Amino acid sequence: MDFTSPAFIADPYPVYSQLRQAGPLHSLMPGLWLATRYRVADAILRDARFGKDYLSGVARRYGPERSQNPVFATVNRFLLLMNPPEHTRLRALVSKAFGVKQAAELRRLTETAADRLIGDFYRDGRADLAAAFAYPLPMAVICALMGIRADDAQLFQQESQALVKVFELTPLNDADLKAAESAASTFATYFGDILASRRRRPCDGLVSLMLKAEEGQDRLTEKEIIANTTLLFMAGHETTANMIGNALLALFRHPEQLARLRDDWSLLPQAVNEALRYDSSVHLAARVALQDLDVDGVAVAKGDTVYINLGAANRDPEVFPDPDSFRIDRAATANPLSFGGGAHYCLGARLARIELETALAALLQRLPGLRLENLEAPVWRATTTVRGLESLWATWNP
């Protein structure tokens, strides 16, 4: 199965369908499995007998020697790859910035950013909405939450895309691995300088929260703080930016659904939920068996890594009737797994939904006669873990 072919990158869902029908788990190589069915994926995500061991998967894919690469060591310090109790403590700290009490402020930040960005390009009548809107919108919000300059952070879009590739299902080639190493080094330098500045002059924001954790009984090291500020920055914009593009493309490829939304904006939350299910920006998550297990009749040994294909699970016909149809009034038979599940459920899920709702409403309501170019053959990013468009050119009547 070639997960890097142009045909797969353009439309992975026929392959996902074949894999779902073939069985609950698929052996990619010794000790490495792929889960594609919703109920199996959901069960693994919630099962405490599965945890995180990123480096063991790296060693299997790249070999024990290359698993010592500094970029893998950096990524291994990410919150999303921690196990309890470290994960529990750090997650509780960071989650304060994304709680229910903060929802109104998160929406205000997002709406302000959307208004400013559209004002910058509205009179042009044509723009790449990926570059001019989808990326800078969540980036502006996460920068505000972290207390860093958005002008600085916009320089790091390329670095974010390079570093996120270390989560790919297939091993990176030498050029991509070198780019990921360079990105990790760039982030380490930037956030190292930010930390030094915050120590001298504390202020509000997630970076200062991380520093407070450093002062607690279970201190975070400098490398752990830098790794997790990098993670928050990347996760705070990379996945949502791609999801804005995926959602817009799905709506414009289904004009009858777009018309329904324009006629009834109360359907917006349902439209966002369906877009998350139909073409999520995150397609893979990973868990490691902490003991020998039976997974739906398949023997999984302690230490084995299971890749959970969220994109395939979200199109499982056993859970979502007529799964390849995009319907914004779809009955809520189950939640899409786009934000994962269990203890590692995405911290920023609430913020992501706010950003998606705000982005779609702003673009569809403020750009009269909005039309997407290249609807039939858009250019997708050549990745399997994060799914998104290289560009999203559009025109409107200013």
Buried (B, 14 or more C-beta within 10 A) or exposed (E): EEBEEEEBBEEBBEBBBEBBEEBBBBEBEEBBBBBBBBBBBBBBBBBEBBBBBBBBBBBBBBEEEEBEBEBBBBBBBBBBBBBEEBBEBBBEBBEEBBEEEBBEEBBEBBBBBBEEBBEEBBEEEBBBBBBBBBBBBBBBBBBBBBBBEBEEBBEBBEBBBBBBBBBBBEBBEEEBBEBBBBBBBBBBEBBBEBBEBBEEEEEEBBBBBBBEBBEEEEEBEBEBBBBBBBBBBBBBBBBBBBBBBBBBBBBBBBEEBBEBBEEEBEBBEBBBBBBBBBBBBBBBBBBBBBEEBEBBEBEBEEBBBBBBBBBBBBBBEEBBEEBEEBBBEBEEEBBBBBBBBBBBEBBBBBBBBBBBBBBBBBBBEBBEEBEBEEEEEBEBBBBBBBBBBEBBBBBBEE
